[in-house]
Amino acid sequence: MRDFHALARGPVQPIGEPGRDVSEKRRAKGLSEAAKPHYLGHRERARERFNTVGGDALADYELLELLLHIVLPQRDTKALAKDLLARFGSFSQVLGAPPARLAEVKGLGATSITHLKVMQAAAQRYGRDRIDTEQPILSSWTQLIDYCRSRLAYEQIEQFRVLFLDKKNRLIADEVQQTGTVDHTPVYPREVIRRALELSATALILVHNHPSGDPTPSAADVRMTREIAEIARPMGITLHDHLIVGRSGHASLRALKLM
């Protein structure tokens, strides 16, 4: 006679089968964890640190590593961040490095270099937008200095820019007038004034960089500044200042009483 109770219970599982299922699941989980790149945990901790303390509290290599996570999502970027800083010196110098020099670094290709330059442009645009065009530029001098340094402090060649202001000292335009060599930029004062008249500007701020890093004005810088001021004065155009920026800081010719 059939054991109706056994039939009701259904087929009997072999002894030990549930334990084997659990072990197989654990082994599968272990294999899955082992297959994950080792740097993912470090990357997550780095993001958590950024969210907790903010970017200002991070060292250059930590912030650069986070940025490289975006550029190279499938790579461990800690060593690359330190290599870039050892080669170029600082976070800003990495972003400001010419593409040709970045291409010399193992681990960076054309696409990742383009991404870095886009990030540099975004940072510069952010600095530019902090200068409120609806307010007198002289009232946001700190932001202006920050903007000028972000634009020029790490350039490899000299660049001469002019900020054109209206009668209320609001920014009309920020334009590159000339680019030069590593230690010289030809400046044509009458061209500067001609452009100011075209824009109906009534005030100017001159800005240029010293790629050497030292912002100390040269005798040529002082002569050129005074010449522009002399030509501008009869035209009703005021020259507020001439700023020189470098990696080690900035210099104001007005503050130095050189104009």
Secondary structure, DSSP 8 states (H G I E B T S, - for coil): ---HHHHHH-S---TTHHHHHHHHHHHHHHHHHHHS-THHHHHHHHHHHHHHH-GGGS-HHHHHHHHHHHH-TTS--HHHHHHHHHHHSSHHHHHHS-HHHHTTSTT--HHHHHHHHHHHHHHHHHHHHHS-TTS-GGGGHHHHHHHHHHHHTT-SS-EEEEEEE-TT--EEEEEEEEE--SS-----HHHHHHHHHHTT--EEEEEEE-TTS-----HHHHHHHHHHHHHHGGGT-EEEEEEEEETTEEEETTTTT--
